Amino acid sequence: MKLMIASDLHGSAYWCRKMLECFEKEQAQKLVFLGDILYHGPRNDLPREYAPKQVIAMLNPLADRILAVRGNCEAEVDQMVLQFPVMADYAAIFEGSRTIWLTHGHIFNKANPLPFSKDDVLLHGHTHVPACEDCGTWWYLNPGSVSIPKEDSPNSYMIYEDGTFFWKKLETGEIYRTETV
């Protein structure tokens, strides 16, 4: 199974195009989206080429290949225009005895975890900062932000394949971190 994991697009048509170009090149089975798809939020500056209607038009044709969870910027109106579910606070991917938990990070996070088992993975965005942390019996990973990276991190996404996570720069596809957890 190969997954492309992205977060915090915030309505940027420019970065959505770049992300979908990478999705095509990566040939991943699913695009896992960790929230904040359309709206930029009151705390963020407008991302490059802010155009939520264009983002909707680009993502809806891929509805059967997108698995998304709700970010703190998602609202019921977003679900009315997107043709894939976006209102769940979390989702889970079961792989052998491991669960990969998907959430945005504003509700469930390191300080407020889900019921983890040994070697489970918590994937969330929200901070806009890439991360990989061994939390003792489980792992916390963050792909960073597609459109509004913070703390001098690159516009990025993550690939998951065969038990290994790869952080990649969105503009070049260059791997800048690899972890097998």
Residue pairs with C-beta under 8 A, 6 or more apart in sequence:
1 29
1 95
1 160
1 161
2 26
2 27
2 28
2 29
2 159
2 160
2 161
3 28
3 29
3 30
3 31
3 32
3 93
3 159
3 160
3 161
4 22
4 23
4 26
4 28
4 30
4 31
4 32
4 157
4 158
4 159
5 32
5 34
5 123
5 143
5 157
5 158
5 159
5 160
6 19
6 31
6 32
6 33
6 34
6 143
6 146
6 157
6 158
7 33
7 34
7 35
7 36
7 71
7 104
7 124
7 125
7 126
7 128
7 142
7 143
7 144
7 145
7 146
8 34
8 35
8 36
8 71
8 125
8 126
8 128
8 144
8 145
8 146
8 147
8 148
9 15
9 16
9 19
9 33
9 36
9 37
9 38
9 47
9 55
9 146
9 147
10 36
10 37
10 38
10 39
10 40
10 41
10 44
10 47
10 50
10 73
10 145
10 146
10 147
10 148
11 37
11 38
11 39
11 40
11 47
11 50
11 51
11 52
11 55
11 147
12 47
12 48
12 49
12 50
12 51
12 55
12 146
12 147
12 148
13 49
13 50
13 51
13 54
13 55
13 58
14 47
14 48
14 49
14 147
15 47
15 48
15 49
15 146
15 147
15 155
15 170
16 54
16 55
16 58
16 59
16 146
17 58
18 146
18 155
18 170
18 171
19 146
19 157
19 170
20 58
20 62
22 157
22 168
22 170
22 173
23 31
23 62
25 173
26 159
28 159
29 65
30 65
30 66
30 67
31 62
31 65
31 66
31 67
32 66
32 67
32 68
32 102
32 123
33 66
33 67
33 68
33 69
33 86
34 68
34 69
34 71
34 102
34 103
34 104
34 105
34 123
34 124
34 125
34 126
34 143
35 68
35 69
35 70
35 71
35 72
35 73
35 74
35 86
35 103
35 104
35 105
35 106
35 125
35 126
36 71
36 72
36 73
36 74
36 104
36 125
36 126
37 55
37 59
37 68
37 71
37 73
37 74
37 78
37 82
37 86
38 52
38 55
38 56
38 73
38 74
38 78
38 81
38 82
39 52
39 73
39 74
39 75
39 78
40 46
40 47
40 50
40 73
40 148
41 72
41 73
44 148
45 148
47 147
47 148
48 147
56 81
56 82
59 66
59 82
59 84
60 82
60 83
60 84
63 82
63 83
63 84
64 84
66 84
67 84
67 91
67 102
68 82
68 84
68 85
68 86
69 86
69 88
69 89
69 90
69 91
69 102
69 103
69 104
70 86
70 87
70 88
70 89
70 104
71 104
71 106
71 125
71 126
72 104
72 106
72 126
74 86
74 87
76 87
78 86
79 85
79 86
79 87
89 103
89 104
89 107
89 108
90 101
90 102
90 103
90 107
90 108
90 114
91 101
91 102
91 103
92 99
92 100
92 101
92 102
93 99
93 100
93 102
94 100
97 117
97 119
98 117
98 119
98 120
98 121
99 116
99 117
99 120
99 121
100 120
100 121
100 123
100 160
101 108
101 114
101 116
101 120
101 121
101 122
101 123
102 123
102 124
103 109
103 114
103 122
103 123
103 124
104 124
104 125
104 126
105 124
105 125
105 126
105 127
105 142
106 126
108 114
108 122
108 124
109 122
109 124
109 126
109 140
110 122
110 133
110 135
110 140
113 122
113 138
114 122
116 122
116 137
116 138
117 137
117 138
118 137
118 138
119 137
119 138
119 139
119 181
120 137
120 138
120 139
121 138
121 139
121 140
121 141
121 181
122 135
122 138
122 139
122 140
122 141
123 141
123 142
123 143
124 140
124 142
125 142
125 143
125 144
125 145
126 142
127 142
127 150
128 144
128 145
128 148
128 149
128 150
128 151
128 153
129 142
129 144
129 145
129 149
129 150
129 151
129 153
130 142
130 143
130 144
130 153
130 156
130 167
130 177
131 140
131 141
131 142
132 139
132 140
132 141
132 142
132 165
132 167
132 177
132 179
132 181
133 139
133 140
133 141
134 181
139 181
141 158
141 165
141 179
141 181
143 156
143 157
143 158
143 167
144 153
144 154
144 155
144 156
144 157
144 158
144 167
145 153
145 155
145 156
146 155
146 156
146 157
146 170
147 155
149 155
149 156
154 169
154 170
154 171
154 176
155 169
155 170
155 171
156 167
156 168
156 169
156 170
156 176
157 167
157 168
157 170
158 165
158 166
158 167
158 168
159 165
159 166
159 168
160 166
163 180
163 181
164 178
164 179
164 180
165 178
165 179
165 180
165 181
166 175
166 177
166 178
167 175
167 176
167 177
167 178
168 174
168 175
168 176
169 176
